Amino acid sequence: MEALDSLSLFTGLGLSEHKARETLKNTALSAQLREAATQAQQTLGCTIDKATGTLLYGLASRLRDPRRLSFLVSYIANRKIHTETQLSAALEYVRSHPLDPINTMVFEQECGVGVVVTPEQIEEAVEAAINRHRPQLLVERYRFNMGLLMGEARAALKWADGKMIKHEVDMQVLHLLGPKTETDLEKKPKVAKARPEETDRRTAKDVVENGETVVQTLSLMEQLRGEALKFHKPGENYKTPGYVTTPHTMDLLKQHLEITGGQANNGICFLRFDDTNPEKEEAKFFTAICDMVAWLGYIPYKVTYASNYFDQLYAWAEELIRRGQAYVCHQRGEELKGHNPLPSPWRDRPTEESLLLFEAMRKGKFAEGEATLRMKLVMEDGKMDPVAYRVKYTPHHRTGDTWCIYPTYDYTHCLCDSIEHITHSLCTKEFQARRSSYFWLCNALDVYCPVQWEYGRLNLHYAVVSKRKILQLVAAGAVRDWDDPRLFTLTALRRRGFPPEAINNFCARVGVTVAQTTMEPHLLEACVRDVLNDTAPRAMAVLEPLQVVITNFPAAKSLDIQVPNFPADETKGFHQIPFGPIVFIERTDFKEEPEPGYKRLAWGQPVGLRHTGYIIELQHVVKGPSGCVESLEVTCRRADAGEKPKAFIHWVSQPLTCEIRLYERLFQHKNPEDPAEVPGGFLSDLNPASLQVVEAALVDCSVALAKPFDKFQFERLGYFSVDPDSRQGQLVFNRTVTLKEDPGKV
């Protein structure tokens, strides 16, 4: 009955039934939320509205000191704290003053209680932001990212109402630019990608000032939007919501600045591998990741490994025990699972005893699972005393059998960041639950504490992206391996022929956000077409060949035809192909009995052959014993010697035989992992037509010397990339994307 009452109470706060049930599974969270809601109802004397309920849930899920609950609930219930920004500031204040009595005046000042931001102040802040970006606004007009203006205005007016800022931005932009024109509604023109050496890894934009074009160079950080606007400045880690300060914090930050020289947004970037689990780490995975990073066009300042620091991490673990913040535990793995496991009976064992036992773990005196080192803290998700070290008798791919105990991610990540003096540690949203342990551990050891920034994963419909599920697909034989072109791993996209520029452009359009984002695949494919249209030279190929004999071919031998690599820009060169009396066309480009509107080859309906300057007209249809059309006999004439045909078709002559692989979506439903959409699980949702292999396609000889990953547009068919399975004399092509988005796709 109590559970039903709590469920009703939580849904009354505005939580969905699913969210309410998930909350009930976490005993600590649900108890704190019940108490907060009860106190708020007593203060209000009426039903709690959804906005207040959302703040109460945020308070209950993030507050670590229940002694402050009543104090903060009263501020929320009385609408003194009525925004998420104020709540974050309030939680930050109580975290930074764990033992002090709260100074109400200082608290309210820190949380913006009673602060009134006038419309005039909002107007001035928005006007200042617009003036800073005025030249770019005048050029880009409504294509400019208006979120940048809002972000700068909000930064200037921390406690202002976001809706009022947006309204003021809309009004001032309208006053500056006037109403949207047809040009504003057109697709944004493509801008050629600048070479790295020309821009020093920056992007150049042309801005018109006083009638002259001036090149403005924007740094990478200036191009980023969304959450990146909130990055703290070097040495100002303590301004981050939730950051815990200690008496040593400012001295440590000062040392950090001296070591790094104050670098951050124009600084350096590390690529670090968390190789703390020898059972899952193989050198080939790290090599593949480095290859993919380089392929995308990024060169890290340094590639490091958690295993580089195993000696230091072990020494710090001993120090953590000495400080009474860690202990050796003998609970089994199954005893630690679930939302509310029992506290360890070894939590208060003597320090010296834990030190001796930890050394025994190091020397291999415990079997796997018999002992772990645990840290004394409670994480955001209610997990108590996370494991710092466990026993594993598996050789490590970098350290061999030097160690038989290995640190966990919860222990390793923040300390490696500290060692490397990272300013912003970037990770995906699921690691947000580790942020409190991140701060706690650095402070428990009195070492420099960086800041972890979480962003949302980018997911795609009709796909699965988790490693575990991709492994299941491989094991089930649904795909060949991690680089199967039907997957959306980076190595698979490369094999399919996606250019790295297209992936970067797609991610830039989506932006950096904390929200979980799921995009349609056709949006990524559109970015691919944009790049390949300008970079993939044209060639001709025939998937279903039909032989055509030209009975009055105008020469005694084959003619050499000059074909532009890019018909829209002949300055990009030509390639040469033969044109002889026997050509091959697509079987679908001929019909004996065409339906109305059919414009290709038929009786009494000639067609042109692309790039030849000739038109062919049907004279005779050759059929086999079964009645199937085997070949056609035609005559030809110059294209300028008569009426223009209704269509021009592609063809090949003296072609190469090749294999072409045509790919469709791997799954039939948009959300294959959703039990409501696919009750049988994602493996039951496989599309049986996701791969079609054309084993004897024909392609013109201009591609004979193509290498793996070379890309072409096969005219009228789509964009294709040479697969690594290709061998001398036997090319294999993957269809990257069709020429246009399939209108039949949802």
N, C-alpha and C positions, 0 to 999 in steps of 0.2 A: 504493500500500500504506500509505503514511504517513497519507493521508486516512482510510482505513478504520480504522486504529489510533486516530486521533484521534476519529473518530466513536464508536467503541466506548468510548473513555475518557470522552468527554463524556456519553454516555447512562448510563454507569456512575455519573456524579455525580448523576444524577436528572433530567437534561435530557431533554425529549422529542426524538424523532428529528428533527422539524421544527426545533426550537430549536437542536439540535446542528448541523444542516446550515447554518442561518443564521449560526451562530457561526463556522463554518469559512470562510465567505465574507469575514470580517473577519480579515485576516492578523495584525494587531497583537493583537487580542483573543484569537484562538485560540492564538497563541504564548504569551501571558501565562497563559492558562488551563491550557495543557499543562504549563507550568513549575510553576504552583501545585499542580496535581493530583499531579505527579510528586514534588514535595517533600513533600506531605502524606502520600502513600503511604509514602515512605521513613521519615517520622517515626512513622506509625501502625503500619507493618509489617503492615497488613491492608487489606481493602476499605474504601473511603470510604462512610459512610452518607449518605443523602439530605440530612439537615439540614446536615451538614458540606459536602456538595457544593454546596448552595444558597449557603452563605456564601462558598465559594471562587469561585463564579461571580460573586457580587456584588463580591467583592474584585477579581477580574481585570477586570471591566467598568468599574469606577469608579476604580481606582488609576491615577494619572497619573505616579507616580514609580516605575519598576520597581526602583530600588535598595532600596525598602522592602518588596518582595514577600516575600523569605525571612523577614524579621522578622515580618510579619503572618501569614504562613502557619503559622509555628510556634505562634503564639497560637491560631489556629483549630484546628489539628490536635490540640493539647494541651487543647482545650476550655476554655481560659482566656477566649476570646471565643466565645460560643456563641449569641448572639442578634443579630438585625438591628440593634437599638439600639446594642449594643456595637460592631458593625462600623462603623456610621455615625460613632460617636464616634472610633474608631480612625483612619478615613480623614480625618476632620476634623483630628485631631491632626497627622498626617503632612503634610497640606496646609499647615497653619499653621506648620510647622517644616521648610521645605524644605531648609535648609542646616545646621540645627543637628544635632549628635549627639543621639540620642533618650535622654532621661532616663527610664529604665525605671520608676522609682518614680512620677514625675509622669504618664507615659503610662498606667500601670495604674490610677492614681487617676482620670484623665480618662475611662477606658473602663469603669470599674466592675469591673475584674478582681478576683476574690476577694471582692467585696461580697456579703454574705449578707443577704437581706431575710427577716426572720422572719415566721411566720404572724401573730404579734401585731401587727407593724407594718402588715401588710396589713389586718388587722381594724380597726385604729385609723383608717387612711386612708379605708377604705370607710365607716366609721361617720361620719367627719367630712363626707364628701361627701353622705351620705344626710341628715344633719342640716341641711346647707345648703339642701337641696331638699325638706325634709320636708313643708311645707304643700302644695306642688304635687304631691308624691307621693301624699299622702292624698286629694287631689281626683281626680287622673288615674289613680291606682292602676297597673295593669299597662299602661295606655296610655302611661305616662311613658316617655321615651326613656332606657332604661337605659345606653345607650352614653355618655351624659353623665356618669353616675356612674363608669363605668370610666375614662373619659378623665381625670377629675379625680384619681382615685386613682393612675393611672399617672403623672400629672404630679408628684404628691407623692413617688412611689417610682419613680424613673427606671429602676432596674435590676430591678424586680420581675417575676416571671413572669406573663404576661398571663392564662394559664389559671387560676392561683390567684386572681387578682383577680376574674375573672369568677365563679368558684365562690363567693367570699366575697360578692360583690354579690348573687348569686342567693339565698344563705342569709339574708342580712340583710333583703333585701326581703321574702322569704317570712315571716320572723319579724315584720316590721312590718305587712304587709298581710294575712297569712294566705293560704290557698290561693285560686286563681282561682275566681271565682263565674261564674254564667251571664252576669251583667251585664258582667263583664270581657271576655267573649268576644264580646259584641255589637259591631256596627259603631260606631265613634266618632261621636258626634253632631256635626252641623255647627254651626259657630260663625259668626255673622254677621260679615262683614268690616267692621272699623272704618274710618270715614272718615279720610283722612290728616290733616285739620285737627283731628280729635278726639284723635288719638294722636301727633301730631308725628312721623309716619313710624315709629311704634313699635306694638307689639301689646300689647293689654291682656288679662290673664287674671284671672278671679275666683277667689280663694282664700279658703277658710273658715278664720278664725282666731278662737278663743274664741266660736264660735257666730255670728260676724258675717262678712259678705262684704266682703273687702278687695280692691280692684283693684290688681294688680301690673302695672307697665309694664315690658315686656321689650324691650331694644334689639334691633336687627336682629342684631348679633353674638351676643347671648345666645340668639337663636333658632337660629342656625346650629349645625350639628353636624359630626361627622367631622373633616375636615382643618382646618377653620377653628379648631378648638380649639388647634391647634398654632401659630397665628400668633404671631410674636414681638411684643414690646411696642415702642413707638416708641423708636428709638435703640438697640435691642438686636438690630440686624440681624446682628451678629457671632455670635449664638447659633444661627443657622440652620445646619443641617448643610451642609457644603460651602462656606460663606462664607469667602472669603480675606481675611485682614487684612494690612495693610501698616503701616509706621510712621506713615502719615497717617490711618489709618482712624478713630481715636477723635476726632481734631480735626474731621474731615469730618462725623462723626455728630453732634458737638456743634453744629456750624453748622447742620446739617439740623434739629435740634430747635429751635434759635432761630428759624429761618425758618418752620417749620410750627406752632410752639407745642405740639409734642408730640401733634398730632392723629394718630389712626389709626382705631381701631374706631368712634369717634364723629366721625370727620372727614369729609372731602369725597371725592367720587369723580369722576375724569375719564373722559370717553369720548374716546379718541384713535384716529384713523384712520391706518393705516400706508400712506400714499399715496406710496410710493417707486418704484412701477413705472408710468410714464405710459402704458404700453401696456394696462394692465389697469384703470386707475382712471377712472371716469366719475362726474360729479357726481350723477347720478341714483341710483347705488348708495349714496352717503353719505346722501343725502336719505332714501332708503328705510330705511336702518338707523336713522337718527334717529327716523323716524316709528314704527318698530317698538318702539324703546326707550321712547318716550313712550307708545305704546299699551299696553305692558306695565305702565305705571304708574311708571316711573322717570325722574327728572329729573336728569341729570348736573350737577355743579357747573359744569363747563365742557367744551365740545367743542373738541378741539384736533386738529392734523394734524402729521404728521412734517414736512411741507413748511414748516411755520411756522419750523422750525429749520435749514433747509438751509444758511444762512450759517455758523451756529455749528458744524454738523456738518462742513462743509468745512474750517473752521479747525482743528478737532480732528484731522481726517485728516492735515493738514499736520504737526501736532504729533506725531502717531503716527509719521510717517515720520522726523521729526527725532530721535525717541527710539530709532530703529532697530527699531521694532515693526511696520513696514509697508513694502511695496515695490511698485513697478509691475512687472507681469508680462505677458508676451506669449503665454502658453499659450492655446490655443483652448478653447472650452467643452467640446468633445468629449474633450479631453485631461484635463480635470478630473473627468470622470465616473467612476463605479465606486468600489469600496471601497479600492483601493490605487493611486491615481494616482502617477506619478513625481513626486518633488520638483521644484519649479520651478528651472530653471537660472539664473533671475534673482533668486533668494532673497537672495543676498548682494551685490547690486549696491550701489554707494555711495549714501549718503543724499542727497547733493546731486543726484545723477543722478535718483533717484526723485522728488525734489521738482520738478525741471525737467520731467520727463515727466508728472507728475501735473498740473502747470499746463498742459502741452500738451493733456492730456485735457480739461481744463476749457475750453480755448479752441477745442476742436473740431478738433484736428490729427490725430486718430486716427479711423479708421472703427470702426463697431460691431464688437466682438469682437477688435479688434487690441490692446487694452490694458485691464488691470484693475488696481485697487489691492487687494492682498491683505494680510491680517493674519497675523503669525507666531505661530500657536498650533495645537494639535491638540485637536479637540473630542471629546466622549464617544463618539461613534459612529465615531471613527477618522478623520473628515474632517480633512484637513490644510490649514492656511492658507486659511480661508474668504475669499471676496471681500467687500471693503468698498464698492467703487465700480465701476460699469461704465458704458460709453458707450452712450447711447440718444438718437437724433435724433428723438424723438417729443415734441411739445408736451405739457406737463403741464396738466391741467385747472384748476390753481390758479396756477401760476407761469409759464404760457405757454412761451416759448422762451428764458427766462432761463438755463436750465441745459441742458447736453447730457450731463452725467454725473449719475448718481443713486445714492444709497446703497442698500445692501441691508438686509434685515430684521436679519441678524446684526449689522450695524454700528449700525443706527439705534435699535433697540428699547431697549436698556439706556441709551443716552445720552439719549434723549428722557425716559425715566423719571427719570434723574438731573436733567435740567434742570427738570422739573416737581416734583421732590422727592417722588416717589412712595414710599410706605412698603411697600405690598404690590402687586406687579405681577402681575395674574391672567391666566393663559393656559391653554390646553388641553395635555394630556399630551404631544402630539407635540413640543412645544417644550422638553421636559426636556433633550433632547440639546444645547440651546443654553445651558444654565445655566452651564457652565464658561466659555464665551466671554463671557457676560453679565458675570460677575465679573471675568474677565481684562481686558476692555476698559476698564471703569471704573477698575480699579486701574492699568492701563498709562498712563492719562491723569491719574491722581491726582485724580479727581473723586468726588463722593458716589456710593456704590454701594448702590442699593436691593436688594430681594430679589424674585426671581421665584418665584411659587407656581403649580404646575401642578395641574389637576384633570382628571378623566376626562370625555370627551365623553359626552353622552347620545344613544344611538341607539335606533331603533325597528325591530322586525321588520316585514317586508313593506314595506320602504321603502329608498330610497337617500337619503343626505343630503349627499354630496360635491357641490361646485359643478360640478366637471367632468362628473359623470354626469348631473346635472340638465340641464346644457347639452346633453348628448347626447339626453336625452329630448325637450327642446324642439326640437332640430334634426331629430329623427326624426318629429316631429308626434305623439308619444305623449301629450304634454300641451300645453296652449296656451301657457303661459309660467310664470314663477317663481311666480305666484300661482294656478296651477291648483289647485283644492281637493282634488285627489287627492294632492298632494305634502304634505310635512311641513315646508316652510319656514314661517316665521312669517307672511309675507304671504299664503301659501296658507291657513293655518289661520284667519287673520282673515277671509278671503273666504268660507271655508266656514261661518263663524259661531261658531268657538270663542271663548268669552269670555277675555280676558286673565287674569281671576282663576283660571280653570280651569287654565291653563298654569302659572301661579305655584304653585297648590296642588299640581299634579302634580310639579313640580320640587322643592317642599318635601318631598313624601313620599319621593321618590327620595333626596334628600339630596346633599350635596357630598362627593365621594369621589375618590380618585386612580385608582380602578379604572375600566376601560372598561365602561359599563353599557348593556345592550340590553334595552329593555322591550317588553312587548306593547302594541299600540295600544289594546286594549280598556281598559287601566288609565287611559290618558289620557282615553278616551271616558267612563269612569265619572266622572272629575272634571268633565267638561263637563256631564254630566247633573245632577250635584249642584248646579252653579251655575244652569243654565238652568231647573231645576225651580222655583227660587225667583224667577227674574227674567224668564222668557219668558212673556208673557200668552198665554192660550189663544185659539184661533180654530178654525174648522172648514174643511176642504178635502177635495175628492174627486178622486182621481187617475184613476179609470176610471168616469166618470159613467154612471149608469143613471137615466133619467127616471121619476119616480113621480107620478101624477096622483091627488090626493085627491078623490074624487067627491062626498063629503059635507062639504067643508070648512066649518067652523062659522061663517064670517064672510063678509060680502060683499066684503071686501077683505083684503089681507094684514094679519097681526097683527105688532106689534112685540114682539120677545122680548128680555128682559134676560138677558144671559149673564155670569156672573162671570168676571173676568179670571183669577182664581186660585180655582178651586172650593173648595180647602181653606182659603182665607182670604178671605172675602167683603169684609173691610175694605179690600182693595186695589182695590175698584171693579168696575164693570160696563161692558159695551159692548152696543150694541143692534143686532140684526139682524132682517131681515124673515122672516116665516114665511107662505108663501102656498100656494095649492092645487097648485102644481107645485113639487116638490122634487127634488133629485138625491142619490142615495146611491151608495156604492161598488158596483160590479157584483158584487164578491165577497161582498157582504152579502145576496145573494139566490141561492137555488137551487131549481129546480123539483123536483129529486130529491136531497134532501140525504142525506149519509152519516150514520150513527149518531153522535150527539153534537153535530151541527150545531145552533146555538142562534139563528141569525139568521133573516131573513125567508124563509118557505117556505109552502106550502099548509098551512093549519090551524095555522100557527105565527106569531102576530103578534109585532111588536117595538116597542119604544118609540123615539121620536125624542128625542135628548138635548135637555134644557133646555126643551122645549115643553110638557111635561105631557100629551102625546098619544101614543096607541098606534095603529099602523096595521096593517090586516089585508088580506091579498091577496084580490082579487076576480077579476082578469082579467090575463092575460099577452098583450101585443101583440107579435107577431112579424113580421119582414119576409119578403120573398119567399124568402130563403135559409134561413129557419128560425131566424135569430138573434133573440134577445129585444131589442126596441127600446124598450119602455116597460112600466110596470106600472100597473094601476088598483087603488086600494086605498080602503078606508073608514077613518075614524078615530074614536076615542072617547077620552074623558078617561081618564088613567092611573088615577085613583082610582075609576073606575066599573066595576071588574071585576077579574079575576085579573091579577096582576102578570106581565108578560112575562118570558121567559127572558133577554132581552138588550136593551140600548139601543144604537142605532147613531147615528153622526154623519151629517150631511146639510147641504145648502146650498140656499138659495132666492134667486132673483134674484141670482145670484152674479157674480163677476168671473172672466173667463178669464185664466189665467196660465200661465207655463212653469215647470215644476218639474224640477230636475236631481237625480237620485238617484245617489249615489256609493257605490262599493264599493272594496275594496283595489286598488291599482294593479298589484300583483304577486301571482302565484299561490303563490309559495313564501315561507317565513318568512325565508330568507336569500338573496335574489335575486343577491347578489354572490359567493356561495360556489360555486366551480366544481364541488365535489362534489355540491351540491344542484341547481345549474343549469348544466350543462356548456356550454350555448350562450351564456352571458353574460346579464346582467340584461335586455338589450333583447329577449331571446327569451322572457322570463318574464312579459310584460305580460298582464294580465287583460282579455280582450276585453269583459267585462261591467262594467268599472270605472265606466262612465258610461251612465246611461239617461236620456234626455230625454223628459219628458211635456209635449208642446207645447200641449195643450188641457185642462189641469187646471182645476178650478173651486174658488174660494175665497170665503168669505163677505166681504161688503162692509166689515166692520169694519177690514180691513187696507188699505183704498183709499189712505190717505195715508201708507203706510209708506215709509221712506227706506232707501237702501242700508245694510246691516249691522243693520237692525232685526231682532229675533229674536222668534219665536213658537213655541208648541207647537201643532201641528195635531193636534187630539184623535185619539187612537188611531193616529196615523201616525208621529209623531216630532217632533224639533225642527228648525226651518227658519229660514234667514236670507235677507234680501233681497240679491240679487246686484247689484253695480254696473252690470251690463248692463241693468237695469230702465229703462224709459222711461215717460213719462206714458201711462197707460191700458194698459200692458203690463208687469206685474210679473214678475220672474224670481226664483224661490226656489231656494236650495241646501239639500238635506237635510244638516243638520249631523251629527246622530246619530239612531238609532232610539230609541224610548222605553226599550227594554231591550236588554241585550247579546244578540246573536244566539247562541242555544245551539249553532248549527251551526258557529260559528267555532272554529278550533283555538286 
